[in-house]
Amino acid sequence: MPRFFIAASNLMGGVAYLDAKTAEHLKVLRIRKGESFTVCDGEGTDYICRLSPKGDGSADIIETRPTQGEPTVAVTVFAAFSKGDRPETVVQKCVELGAREIVFFPSARCVSRPDGAALIKKQNRWQMIALEAAKQSERGIVPQVRVHTAFDAAVAEAAQAEIPLFLYEEEHDLGLKAAMEARPEAKTISLFSGPEGGFEPEEAAFAGESGLISVTLGKRILRCETAPVCALSAVMYATGNM
Amino acid sequence: MPRFFIAASNLMGGVAYLDAKTAEHLKVLRIRKGESFTVCDGEGTDYICRLSPKGDGSADIIETRPTQGEPTVAVTVFAAFSKGDRPETVVQKCVELGAREIVFFPSARCVSRPDGAALIKKQNRWQMIALEAAKQSERGIVPQVRVHTAFDAAVAEAAQAEIPLFLYEEEHDLGLKAAMEARPEAKTISLFSGPEGGFEPEEAAFAGESGLISVTLGKRILRCETAPVCALSAVMYATGNM
């Protein structure tokens, strides 16, 4: 069933008042009066709606149920800026896989360092990709895509999670599995992932001093857009969300 | 250190005899006489080599060691043909993540069904992507990319693994985790993944009769190229390869 997100304030008295974008999208999908679709308020509730015969862009709510698509843990993916369409891949896949938020940040070896108007444009595009991925994957929220313009600020935020993981290819001892199993009750997890050339040793040292835990994802060297997707999949598995 | 695969028969008496492609690649990377690189025989051994001062395209083997990059389980990813660059994404990511082989097959809802010369061309391209991904991720083998031209034959092959998993969005009870934990000692695993529109119920029924085990990857609907990457990451986590 087609799925849309609309503001909770547009849902009242058994009626969903569709915004212009949603109405347009319904038209594109050729959904007619009397046909059903799902609207999610992004706050944990799905509304099964039927397009009103009035033709005024409203829809009758015929069933209400809790959203199913949210995992039991809040995972924030911190990904260094990367080249080309890699950030888009990270956003799309991580939203599908259940990330709560995606945060981009600059790192010493970043080849791409968007700022100013270019960054705002990119961020808008990433947010649009997050929305589309949330609809397609039947999420209960639209994960926010945010940006930190300083490495240190991103580290400081990541450190606040109960399990703050620093994905580091130079870590050879502690695996993601051991780190996850050390805190089985944790509900907030950060995954901090580097750019194309990996993190500088100084960055890893700073992250460690700030409370992040360096982990390896195994003996294979992953591309920068693969590492967060792999780690997030593993975390969903570890926390019983798969 | 740059990494290449060459046939074991080209390694003898402490010398690596480089084939034309590897020699060309060394030139592109501007590796000069006396500089080091790694050669892997694709059979479990890495050779640290130094380009010979003779300039005859040979290299002296200065150290021999077991390849580190292979996981302890053999996972074969069966992926339905899909559109655009999705098969390429599947090959690249699954090789990075440690798949033993990747096998494409046709399925009822496949939009793309390459055959004849087009299929051979695609298969060659996929194999080249597998080679590049194996070099980059420091694998000990180059996973083969194969094709089945019939759904039934792909199912029959997949069913031979100790844990033969059918990734099915209509499965709501058995999770990947429960299926993995039921056979913790397994060394061979199949991941059978559908096309853009998912599997037909008849295909799922046939797979079940053939011994495949339907599992869900959680409550989020994954794109066809995301599902095998997610499942493979989870399997590597479950089997202690992360």
Contacts between the chains, C-beta under 8 A, distances in Angstrom:
chain1	res1	chain2	res2	distance
A	68	B	219	5.0
A	69	B	219	5.2
A	69	B	220	5.2
A	70	B	219	7.9
A	71	B	218	7.2
A	71	B	219	7.8
A	71	B	220	7.9
A	92	B	223	7.9
A	93	B	226	5.6
A	93	B	229	7.6
A	96	B	220	6.0
A	96	B	221	7.8
A	96	B	222	5.4
A	96	B	223	6.3
A	96	B	226	5.3
A	97	B	220	6.9
A	97	B	222	7.4
A	97	B	226	7.2
A	97	B	230	6.1
A	98	B	218	7.1
A	98	B	220	5.7
A	136	B	221	6.6
A	136	B	223	7.1
A	137	B	220	4.5
A	137	B	221	5.0
A	137	B	222	6.6
A	137	B	223	7.9
A	138	B	219	7.4
A	138	B	220	6.2
A	138	B	221	5.1
A	139	B	220	6.5
A	175	B	240	7.9
A	175	B	242	5.6
A	176	B	237	6.8
A	176	B	242	5.1
A	177	B	237	5.9
A	177	B	240	6.7
A	177	B	242	5.6
A	216	B	242	7.7
A	217	B	242	5.5
A	218	B	71	7.2
A	218	B	98	7.0
A	218	B	236	6.1
A	218	B	241	5.1
A	218	B	242	4.5
A	219	B	68	4.9
A	219	B	69	5.2
A	219	B	70	7.9
A	219	B	71	7.9
A	219	B	138	7.4
A	219	B	241	7.8
A	220	B	69	5.3
A	220	B	71	7.9
A	220	B	96	6.0
A	220	B	97	6.9
A	220	B	98	5.7
A	220	B	137	4.5
A	220	B	138	6.2
A	220	B	139	6.5
A	221	B	96	7.8
A	221	B	136	6.6
A	221	B	137	5.0
A	221	B	138	5.1
A	222	B	96	5.4
A	222	B	97	7.4
A	222	B	137	6.6
A	223	B	92	7.9
A	223	B	96	6.3
A	223	B	136	7.1
A	223	B	137	7.9
A	226	B	93	5.6
A	226	B	96	5.3
A	226	B	97	7.2
A	226	B	229	7.9
A	229	B	93	7.6
A	229	B	226	7.9
A	229	B	229	6.2
A	229	B	230	7.6
A	229	B	233	7.2
A	230	B	97	6.1
A	230	B	229	7.6
A	230	B	233	4.2
A	230	B	236	7.8
A	230	B	242	7.9
A	231	B	233	7.8
A	233	B	229	7.2
A	233	B	230	4.3
A	233	B	231	7.8
A	233	B	233	3.6
A	233	B	234	5.4
A	233	B	237	7.7
A	234	B	233	5.4
A	234	B	234	6.2
A	234	B	236	7.5
A	234	B	237	3.9
A	234	B	242	5.9
A	236	B	218	6.1
A	236	B	230	7.8
A	236	B	234	7.5
A	237	B	176	6.8
A	237	B	177	5.9
A	237	B	233	7.7
A	237	B	234	3.9
A	237	B	237	5.4
A	237	B	238	6.6
A	238	B	237	6.6
A	240	B	175	7.9
A	240	B	177	6.8
A	241	B	218	5.1
A	241	B	219	7.8
A	242	B	175	5.6
A	242	B	176	5.1
A	242	B	177	5.7
A	242	B	216	7.6
A	242	B	217	5.5
A	242	B	218	4.5
A	242	B	230	7.9
A	242	B	234	5.9
